[in-house]
Amino acid sequence: MWSTLPFDVLAKIFSFLSPDSLACARSACRQWHTCARTYPSTLPQHHQAWFLALPTRNRGQCCYVHNPVVDKWHMLSLGFLPDPIRPVASIGTLILVRPTNCTILQLALCNPFTRQFKYLPMLNITRTNPAVGVVILEPGQPGPNPDFRVYVAGGMSEAPRGGATYEATLEMYDSVDDAWHIMGFMPVEFAVRLTVWTPNESVYSDGVLYWMTSARAYSVMGFHLGSHTWRELSVPMADRLEFAALLWRNGRLTLVGGTCGEDACIWELTEGDGWGLIEKVPIELGVKFLGGKRSWGSTKCVGSEGAICLYREFGSGMVVWREIEEKVRWEWFWVEGCHFIRDKQVQNLQIKGVFLYPNLAPSCLLSI
């Protein structure tokens, strides 16, 4: 029966498989392999984002991904990359990355599942250590060819008379025309703070692109895309937080942070630029996550449309707050750290994590 199914019917069945199951199905026979290649845009759908962990020192040129459906870790080779990379942001099924072997900012796109990689054009102004933000133009079901824009603000550039200076301009990359555009100037004090005190993670919400800064006390910098104006927001317990991260949840700007000896908390931005507390990490999960310690200082946080994840080293466990049962409620989960993959021991590495919607369909954005 399976050998006589029309390709469109078989492709619909394949669309409900997770990427690792689909990879197994593609290798079953020639017909299934041909079907998966003939109908790539339909594969896969209706799946949660996976947590992708990149070693910060790129040891062994590989990364690790966690499948939340079956609670299993996989290793992916990064041998196809021309340079070591660090993730900047996820763009649906793709990752925006930057090479780590050069101080000058250059960005690239990567899909570790299809082993595709492509550099973006160089910026109009050469700069180091700027803030980078991403806006997906049509958010929704992730596909292999999203339309998006990348904003680069601040950084250091070469001064007219030699030396270096803070770069008070904003540039925007548009995936539609594959080019960078100068968007205008920004306040110098904002350029300084985005250059020195911003870890690059950004969140786009209600027409504003936000970055977290940690100068003395945490605060949030925002750029309104429509009016080209800048704003600053205060942060709850700004001078006490040991870590803080911005996320997007249910259409709202969300803040996650923790203080020594207390719970990690989650706030949402409310009307009037206030913050409302919506959740705390359960005490038992917090104790397990910290390993008996009281400090949240080494905690990192990443989010997707339906999940928020707190993590540290690769071998440490992760605390995940995830949306379940067709967006009815959110629940907390513990994810064990990875120590073995296929009976082979894995080192406990420092990692940088992103959420990624895995897709085996080739992207024309990455075609040379």
KOLKOL-389037 format. One record per residue (C-alpha): residue in one letter; residue number from 1; x, y, z. Coordinates in Angstrom, 3 decimals. Each point is the difference from the previous one (the first is absolute). Layout:
<sites>
<"a"; NUM; <X; Y; Z>>;
...
</sites>
This chain:
<sites>
<"m"; 1; <0.000; 0.000; 0.000>>;
<"w"; 2; <2.722; 2.476; 0.984>>;
<"s"; 3; <1.754; -0.416; -3.342>>;
<"t"; 4; <-3.146; 1.018; -1.919>>;
<"l"; 5; <-0.946; 3.103; 1.987>>;
<"p"; 6; <-0.003; 3.234; -2.082>>;
<"f"; 7; <2.828; 2.365; 0.858>>;
<"d"; 8; <-2.338; 2.748; 1.260>>;
<"v"; 9; <-1.660; -2.412; 2.460>>;
<"l"; 10; <3.352; -1.379; 1.149>>;
<"a"; 11; <1.347; 3.559; 0.409>>;
<"k"; 12; <-2.978; 0.898; 2.183>>;
<"i"; 13; <0.796; -2.985; 2.239>>;
<"f"; 14; <3.652; 1.025; 0.117>>;
<"s"; 15; <-1.017; 3.528; 1.087>>;
<"f"; 16; <-0.989; -1.354; 3.434>>;
<"l"; 17; <3.414; -1.562; 0.640>>;
<"s"; 18; <2.667; 1.686; 2.059>>;
<"p"; 19; <3.245; 0.727; -1.908>>;
<"d"; 20; <1.872; -2.967; 1.504>>;
<"s"; 21; <-2.867; -2.379; -0.884>>;
<"l"; 22; <-0.231; 1.549; -3.464>>;
<"a"; 23; <3.719; -0.571; -0.547>>;
<"c"; 24; <-0.531; -3.694; 0.787>>;
<"a"; 25; <-2.979; -0.157; -2.362>>;
<"r"; 26; <2.009; 1.580; -2.823>>;
<"s"; 27; <2.558; -2.779; 0.262>>;
<"a"; 28; <-2.590; -2.821; -0.062>>;
<"c"; 29; <-0.319; -0.315; -3.785>>;
<"r"; 30; <0.530; 1.869; -3.254>>;
<"q"; 31; <-3.673; 1.003; -0.319>>;
<"w"; 32; <-0.152; 1.581; 3.443>>;
<"h"; 33; <3.297; 1.796; -0.564>>;
<"t"; 34; <-1.265; 1.384; -3.309>>;
<"c"; 35; <-3.279; 1.087; 1.590>>;
<"a"; 36; <1.740; 1.894; 2.786>>;
<"r"; 37; <2.181; 1.814; -2.520>>;
<"t"; 38; <-2.893; 0.714; -2.385>>;
<"y"; 39; <-2.247; 1.587; 2.633>>;
<"p"; 40; <2.521; 1.709; 2.317>>;
<"s"; 41; <-2.124; 3.062; 0.796>>;
<"t"; 42; <-2.601; -2.108; 1.799>>;
<"l"; 43; <2.501; -1.537; 2.443>>;
<"p"; 44; <-0.215; 0.069; 2.971>>;
<"q"; 45; <-2.962; 1.757; 1.666>>;
<"h"; 46; <-1.765; 0.260; 3.366>>;
<"h"; 47; <3.126; -0.560; 2.099>>;
<"q"; 48; <1.542; 1.743; 2.970>>;
<"a"; 49; <3.220; 1.926; -0.243>>;
<"w"; 50; <3.142; -1.956; 0.904>>;
<"f"; 51; <2.723; 1.266; 2.335>>;
<"l"; 52; <3.301; 0.303; -1.874>>;
<"a"; 53; <3.202; 0.228; 2.064>>;
<"l"; 54; <3.185; 1.347; -1.572>>;
<"p"; 55; <3.256; -0.384; 1.992>>;
<"t"; 56; <1.374; 3.478; 0.557>>;
<"r"; 57; <3.498; -1.129; -0.962>>;
<"n"; 58; <-1.187; -2.089; -2.992>>;
<"r"; 59; <1.912; -3.075; 1.098>>;
<"g"; 60; <-0.270; -2.807; -2.514>>;
<"q"; 61; <-2.083; 2.055; -2.439>>;
<"c"; 62; <-3.347; -1.399; 1.117>>;
<"c"; 63; <-3.178; 1.083; 1.748>>;
<"y"; 64; <-2.721; -1.759; 1.951>>;
<"v"; 65; <-3.784; 0.110; -0.312>>;
<"h"; 66; <-2.720; -1.147; 2.372>>;
<"n"; 67; <-3.225; -1.489; -1.376>>;
<"p"; 68; <-2.700; 0.941; 2.560>>;
<"v"; 69; <-2.539; -2.485; -1.366>>;
<"v"; 70; <2.046; -3.100; 0.908>>;
<"d"; 71; <2.360; 1.757; 2.469>>;
<"k"; 72; <3.127; -1.039; -1.886>>;
<"w"; 73; <3.313; 1.686; -0.842>>;
<"h"; 74; <1.665; -0.212; -3.424>>;
<"m"; 75; <3.402; 1.133; -1.263>>;
<"l"; 76; <0.327; 1.859; -3.306>>;
<"s"; 77; <3.292; 0.483; -1.818>>;
<"l"; 78; <1.006; 3.559; -0.920>>;
<"g"; 79; <2.839; -1.122; -2.232>>;
<"f"; 80; <-1.616; 1.765; -2.959>>;
<"l"; 81; <0.594; 3.447; 1.560>>;
<"p"; 82; <2.919; 2.055; -1.364>>;
<"d"; 83; <0.611; 1.672; 3.393>>;
<"p"; 84; <-0.893; -0.527; 3.666>>;
<"i"; 85; <-3.281; 1.742; 0.810>>;
<"r"; 86; <-2.045; 1.405; 2.854>>;
<"p"; 87; <-3.811; 0.169; -0.232>>;
<"v"; 88; <-1.609; 3.432; 0.008>>;
<"a"; 89; <-3.689; -0.852; -0.439>>;
<"s"; 90; <-2.313; -2.576; -1.513>>;
<"i"; 91; <-2.097; 0.940; -3.014>>;
<"g"; 92; <-2.604; -2.754; -0.154>>;
<"t"; 93; <1.846; -2.971; -1.478>>;
<"l"; 94; <3.274; 1.905; -0.470>>;
<"i"; 95; <2.652; 1.359; 2.366>>;
<"l"; 96; <1.594; 3.415; -0.325>>;
<"v"; 97; <3.652; -0.458; 0.988>>;
<"r"; 98; <3.268; 1.894; 0.081>>;
<"p"; 99; <3.539; -1.375; -0.435>>;
<"t"; 100; <2.089; 0.014; 3.165>>;
<"n"; 101; <3.402; 0.242; -1.706>>;
<"c"; 102; <-0.381; 3.708; -0.844>>;
<"t"; 103; <-0.876; 3.041; 2.135>>;
<"i"; 104; <-1.661; 1.853; -2.895>>;
<"l"; 105; <-3.685; -0.860; -0.222>>;
<"q"; 106; <-1.061; -2.190; -2.880>>;
<"l"; 107; <-3.219; -1.986; 0.107>>;
<"a"; 108; <-1.071; -3.224; -1.664>>;
<"l"; 109; <-2.958; -2.377; -0.212>>;
<"c"; 110; <0.198; -3.687; 0.807>>;
<"n"; 111; <-2.221; -3.090; 0.107>>;
<"p"; 112; <1.901; -2.756; 1.842>>;
<"f"; 113; <-2.544; -2.620; -1.069>>;
<"t"; 114; <0.448; 0.560; -3.754>>;
<"r"; 115; <3.674; 1.022; 0.402>>;
<"q"; 116; <-0.574; 3.278; -1.835>>;
<"f"; 117; <1.948; 3.177; 0.728>>;
<"k"; 118; <0.246; 3.421; -1.623>>;
<"y"; 119; <1.604; 3.315; 0.982>>;
<"l"; 120; <-2.110; 3.143; -0.135>>;
<"p"; 121; <1.504; 3.012; -1.823>>;
<"m"; 122; <2.424; 2.131; 1.982>>;
<"l"; 123; <-1.451; 2.977; 1.859>>;
<"n"; 124; <0.320; 3.494; -1.471>>;
<"i"; 125; <1.984; 1.084; 3.063>>;
<"t"; 126; <2.636; -2.338; 1.407>>;
<"r"; 127; <-0.603; -0.370; 3.731>>;
<"t"; 128; <0.822; -2.219; 2.951>>;
<"n"; 129; <-2.249; -1.164; 2.835>>;
<"p"; 130; <-3.287; 1.674; -0.987>>;
<"a"; 131; <-3.458; -1.046; 1.180>>;
<"v"; 132; <-1.841; -2.222; -2.497>>;
<"g"; 133; <-3.774; -0.414; -0.226>>;
<"v"; 134; <-2.288; -2.069; -2.229>>;
<"v"; 135; <-3.537; 0.654; -1.243>>;
<"i"; 136; <-1.884; -2.773; -1.829>>;
<"l"; 137; <-2.397; 1.699; -2.421>>;
<"e"; 138; <-2.627; -2.761; -0.132>>;
<"p"; 139; <0.137; -1.970; 3.262>>;
<"g"; 140; <-1.974; -3.225; 0.128>>;
<"q"; 141; <0.692; -3.538; -1.134>>;
<"p"; 142; <3.766; -0.076; -0.588>>;
<"g"; 143; <1.152; -0.764; -3.526>>;
<"p"; 144; <3.376; -0.375; -1.718>>;
<"n"; 145; <-0.153; 3.454; -1.679>>;
<"p"; 146; <-1.152; 2.652; 2.513>>;
<"d"; 147; <-0.068; 3.718; -0.775>>;
<"f"; 148; <1.847; 1.890; 2.713>>;
<"r"; 149; <2.037; 3.057; 0.879>>;
<"v"; 150; <3.140; 0.310; 2.118>>;
<"y"; 151; <0.766; 3.231; 1.868>>;
<"v"; 152; <3.522; 0.903; 1.146>>;
<"a"; 153; <0.423; 2.866; 2.472>>;
<"g"; 154; <3.057; 1.573; 1.582>>;
<"g"; 155; <3.358; -1.730; 0.134>>;
<"m"; 156; <3.486; 1.359; -0.480>>;
<"s"; 157; <1.228; 1.326; -3.345>>;
<"e"; 158; <3.121; 1.700; -1.296>>;
<"a"; 159; <0.220; 3.712; 0.884>>;
<"p"; 160; <0.700; 2.504; -2.824>>;
<"r"; 161; <3.367; 0.961; 1.545>>;
<"g"; 162; <0.988; -3.496; 1.064>>;
<"g"; 163; <-0.848; -2.091; 3.015>>;
<"a"; 164; <-3.522; -1.180; 0.753>>;
<"t"; 165; <-3.281; 1.686; 0.832>>;
<"y"; 166; <-3.504; -1.017; 0.950>>;
<"e"; 167; <-2.102; -0.399; -3.138>>;
<"a"; 168; <-3.272; 1.905; 0.456>>;
<"t"; 169; <-1.790; -1.376; -3.074>>;
<"l"; 170; <-2.543; -2.727; -0.630>>;
<"e"; 171; <0.139; -2.391; -2.955>>;
<"m"; 172; <-2.690; -2.364; -1.261>>;
<"y"; 173; <0.364; -3.145; -2.134>>;
<"d"; 174; <-3.062; -0.974; -2.067>>;
<"s"; 175; <-0.188; -3.633; -1.140>>;
<"v"; 176; <-2.225; 1.007; -2.916>>;
<"d"; 177; <2.711; 2.010; -1.809>>;
<"d"; 178; <2.975; -1.628; 1.796>>;
<"a"; 179; <1.552; 3.373; 0.859>>;
<"w"; 180; <0.858; 2.250; 2.957>>;
<"h"; 181; <-1.508; 3.495; 0.344>>;
<"i"; 182; <1.005; 2.915; 2.269>>;
<"m"; 183; <-3.089; 0.840; 2.065>>;
<"g"; 184; <1.303; 3.140; 1.709>>;
<"f"; 185; <1.683; 1.174; 3.173>>;
<"m"; 186; <-0.560; -0.938; 3.633>>;
<"p"; 187; <0.873; 1.771; 3.284>>;
<"v"; 188; <3.675; -0.490; 0.812>>;
<"e"; 189; <-0.761; -1.038; 3.591>>;
<"f"; 190; <-2.231; -2.785; -1.339>>;
<"a"; 191; <2.743; -1.089; -2.399>>;
<"v"; 192; <2.462; -0.233; 2.901>>;
<"r"; 193; <-2.302; -2.119; 2.149>>;
<"l"; 194; <-0.990; -2.310; -2.865>>;
<"t"; 195; <3.673; -0.495; -0.863>>;
<"v"; 196; <1.376; -0.642; 3.495>>;
<"w"; 197; <-2.884; -1.454; 1.987>>;
<"t"; 198; <-2.221; -1.946; -2.403>>;
<"p"; 199; <0.331; -3.786; -0.548>>;
<"n"; 200; <-1.725; 0.204; -3.459>>;
<"e"; 201; <-3.263; -1.798; 0.801>>;
<"s"; 202; <-2.938; 2.044; -1.276>>;
<"v"; 203; <-3.786; -0.209; 0.066>>;
<"y"; 204; <-2.466; 1.568; -2.436>>;
<"s"; 205; <-3.425; 0.880; 1.405>>;
<"d"; 206; <-2.724; 2.448; -1.109>>;
<"g"; 207; <2.212; 1.834; -2.474>>;
<"v"; 208; <2.947; 0.425; 2.395>>;
<"l"; 209; <3.327; -1.836; -0.021>>;
<"y"; 210; <1.325; -0.457; 3.545>>;
<"w"; 211; <3.435; -0.802; 1.456>>;
<"m"; 212; <0.990; -0.660; 3.615>>;
<"t"; 213; <2.953; 1.992; 1.376>>;
<"s"; 214; <1.826; -0.602; 3.251>>;
<"a"; 215; <1.841; 3.266; 0.679>>;
<"r"; 216; <0.227; 0.133; 3.831>>;
<"a"; 217; <-3.696; -0.978; 0.225>>;
<"y"; 218; <-2.042; -1.784; -2.670>>;
<"s"; 219; <-2.156; 2.062; -2.346>>;
<"v"; 220; <-1.702; -0.474; -3.365>>;
<"m"; 221; <0.724; 2.002; -3.144>>;
<"g"; 222; <-2.652; 0.159; -2.720>>;
<"f"; 223; <-0.062; 1.210; -3.606>>;
<"h"; 224; <-3.396; 0.768; -1.561>>;
<"l"; 225; <0.197; -1.099; -3.617>>;
<"g"; 226; <-2.800; 2.267; -1.208>>;
<"s"; 227; <1.089; 3.307; 1.537>>;
<"h"; 228; <3.756; -0.788; 0.150>>;
<"t"; 229; <0.061; 1.138; 3.637>>;
<"w"; 230; <1.825; -1.482; 2.984>>;
<"r"; 231; <-1.329; -0.631; 3.506>>;
<"e"; 232; <1.195; -1.448; 3.301>>;
<"l"; 233; <-1.983; -2.187; 2.401>>;
<"s"; 234; <0.727; -0.759; 3.623>>;
<"v"; 235; <0.310; -3.587; 1.242>>;
<"p"; 236; <-1.453; -1.408; 3.244>>;
<"m"; 237; <2.683; -0.551; 2.668>>;
<"a"; 238; <2.487; 1.312; -2.557>>;
<"d"; 239; <2.912; 0.390; 2.430>>;
<"r"; 240; <-0.564; -3.404; 1.649>>;
<"l"; 241; <-0.458; -2.350; -2.947>>;
<"e"; 242; <2.840; -2.471; -0.544>>;
<"f"; 243; <-1.210; -0.787; -3.501>>;
<"a"; 244; <-2.667; 1.497; -2.259>>;
<"a"; 245; <-1.276; -0.900; -3.470>>;
<"l"; 246; <-2.649; 1.349; -2.343>>;
<"l"; 247; <-2.405; -2.373; -1.756>>;
<"w"; 248; <-3.200; 0.082; -2.036>>;
<"r"; 249; <-3.005; -1.874; 1.407>>;
<"n"; 250; <-3.645; 0.106; -1.046>>;
<"g"; 251; <0.566; 3.212; -1.936>>;
<"r"; 252; <1.553; 1.841; 2.962>>;
<"l"; 253; <3.489; 1.088; 0.963>>;
<"t"; 254; <1.086; -2.327; 2.810>>;
<"l"; 255; <2.836; 0.293; 2.531>>;
<"v"; 256; <1.624; -2.873; 1.890>>;
<"g"; 257; <2.395; 0.614; 2.892>>;
<"g"; 258; <1.210; -1.322; 3.330>>;
<"t"; 259; <1.496; 1.382; 3.215>>;
<"c"; 260; <2.334; -1.700; 2.475>>;
<"g"; 261; <-1.815; -2.175; 2.515>>;
<"e"; 262; <-3.407; 0.592; -1.593>>;
<"d"; 263; <-2.112; -1.428; -2.816>>;
<"a"; 264; <0.482; 0.720; -3.687>>;
<"c"; 265; <-2.965; 2.045; -1.213>>;
<"i"; 266; <-1.780; 0.698; -3.280>>;
<"w"; 267; <-1.585; 3.383; -0.710>>;
<"e"; 268; <-2.008; 1.366; -2.937>>;
<"l"; 269; <-0.010; 3.600; -1.226>>;
<"t"; 270; <-3.359; 1.621; 0.716>>;
<"e"; 271; <-1.645; 3.245; -1.058>>;
<"g"; 272; <1.845; 3.061; 1.181>>;
<"d"; 273; <3.386; -1.750; -0.289>>;
<"g"; 274; <-0.467; -1.865; 3.278>>;
<"w"; 275; <0.917; -3.608; 0.700>>;
<"g"; 276; <-2.451; -2.554; 1.366>>;
<"l"; 277; <1.206; -3.176; 1.732>>;
<"i"; 278; <-1.609; -3.020; -1.703>>;
<"e"; 279; <1.990; -3.023; 1.225>>;
<"k"; 280; <2.860; -1.285; 2.140>>;
<"v"; 281; <2.244; -3.009; -0.508>>;
<"p"; 282; <-1.321; -2.728; 2.339>>;
<"i"; 283; <2.138; -0.257; 3.151>>;
<"e"; 284; <0.877; -3.683; -0.487>>;
<"l"; 285; <1.111; 0.574; -3.614>>;
<"g"; 286; <1.989; 3.070; 0.999>>;
<"v"; 287; <1.859; -1.930; 2.696>>;
<"k"; 288; <0.718; -2.843; -2.421>>;
<"f"; 289; <1.150; 2.416; -2.698>>;
<"l"; 290; <2.383; 1.880; 2.315>>;
<"g"; 291; <1.409; -3.197; 1.496>>;
<"g"; 292; <-0.375; 1.178; 3.579>>;
<"k"; 293; <1.530; 3.421; -0.645>>;
<"r"; 294; <-1.816; 3.298; 0.463>>;
<"s"; 295; <1.328; 1.990; -2.945>>;
<"w"; 296; <-1.634; 0.306; -3.436>>;
<"g"; 297; <3.099; 1.742; -1.357>>;
<"s"; 298; <0.968; -2.569; -2.649>>;
<"t"; 299; <-3.566; -0.472; -1.266>>;
<"k"; 300; <-0.857; 0.541; -3.651>>;
<"c"; 301; <-3.471; 0.199; -1.487>>;
<"v"; 302; <-1.507; -0.432; -3.463>>;
<"g"; 303; <-3.573; -0.079; -1.239>>;
<"s"; 304; <-2.201; -0.866; -2.950>>;
<"e"; 305; <-3.670; 0.588; -0.731>>;
<"g"; 306; <-1.043; -2.863; 2.263>>;
<"a"; 307; <2.852; -0.574; 2.438>>;
<"i"; 308; <2.424; 1.685; 2.413>>;
<"c"; 309; <3.188; -1.828; 0.968>>;
<"l"; 310; <2.520; 0.680; 2.782>>;
<"y"; 311; <3.342; -1.746; -0.492>>;
<"r"; 312; <3.676; 0.068; 0.979>>;
<"e"; 313; <2.671; -2.480; -1.141>>;
<"f"; 314; <-0.790; -2.792; -2.459>>;
<"g"; 315; <0.151; -2.713; 2.651>>;
<"s"; 316; <-2.233; 1.894; 2.404>>;
<"g"; 317; <-3.740; -0.442; -0.055>>;
<"m"; 318; <-2.380; 2.579; -1.470>>;
<"v"; 319; <-3.219; 1.469; 1.374>>;
<"v"; 320; <-2.649; 0.505; -2.685>>;
<"w"; 321; <-3.359; 1.767; 0.189>>;
<"r"; 322; <-1.953; -1.265; -2.995>>;
<"e"; 323; <-3.407; 0.542; -1.547>>;
<"i"; 324; <-1.988; -3.237; -0.290>>;
<"e"; 325; <-3.402; -1.331; -1.075>>;
<"e"; 326; <-0.671; 2.374; -2.891>>;
<"k"; 327; <0.896; 3.181; 1.870>>;
<"v"; 328; <-2.300; -0.683; 2.950>>;
<"r"; 329; <2.659; 0.239; 2.711>>;
<"w"; 330; <3.732; 0.095; 0.734>>;
<"e"; 331; <1.833; -2.563; 2.149>>;
<"w"; 332; <3.491; -0.361; 1.464>>;
<"f"; 333; <2.317; -2.840; -1.036>>;
<"w"; 334; <3.460; -1.227; 0.925>>;
<"v"; 335; <2.304; -1.019; -2.868>>;
<"e"; 336; <3.048; -2.045; 0.939>>;
<"g"; 337; <3.373; 1.222; -1.187>>;
<"c"; 338; <1.752; -2.019; -2.675>>;
<"h"; 339; <2.819; -2.333; 1.076>>;
<"f"; 340; <-0.164; -2.741; -2.653>>;
<"i"; 341; <-1.082; -0.173; -3.643>>;
<"r"; 342; <-0.132; -3.500; -1.497>>;
<"d"; 343; <1.965; -1.325; 2.983>>;
<"k"; 344; <2.797; 2.504; -0.620>>;
<"q"; 345; <0.831; 2.370; 2.840>>;
<"v"; 346; <-0.459; 3.710; -0.677>>;
<"q"; 347; <2.046; 2.713; 1.707>>;
<"n"; 348; <-1.675; 2.477; 2.323>>;
<"l"; 349; <0.500; 3.096; -2.168>>;
<"q"; 350; <-0.904; 3.649; 0.265>>;
<"i"; 351; <-2.767; 0.561; -2.538>>;
<"k"; 352; <-2.083; 2.659; -1.702>>;
<"g"; 353; <-3.578; -1.142; -0.631>>;
<"v"; 354; <-2.741; 0.962; -2.463>>;
<"f"; 355; <-3.398; -1.439; -0.817>>;
<"l"; 356; <-0.283; -1.186; -3.604>>;
<"y"; 357; <-2.814; -1.518; -2.048>>;
<"p"; 358; <1.814; -2.881; -1.737>>;
<"n"; 359; <-0.663; -0.339; -3.701>>;
<"l"; 360; <1.561; -2.327; -2.596>>;
<"a"; 361; <-1.191; 2.100; -2.953>>;
<"p"; 362; <2.851; 1.844; -1.800>>;
<"s"; 363; <-0.260; 3.799; 0.190>>;
<"c"; 364; <0.404; 2.126; -3.103>>;
<"l"; 365; <1.290; 2.776; 2.296>>;
<"l"; 366; <3.108; -2.112; 0.533>>;
<"s"; 367; <0.578; -0.801; -3.652>>;
<"i"; 368; <3.173; 1.504; -1.385>>;
</sites>
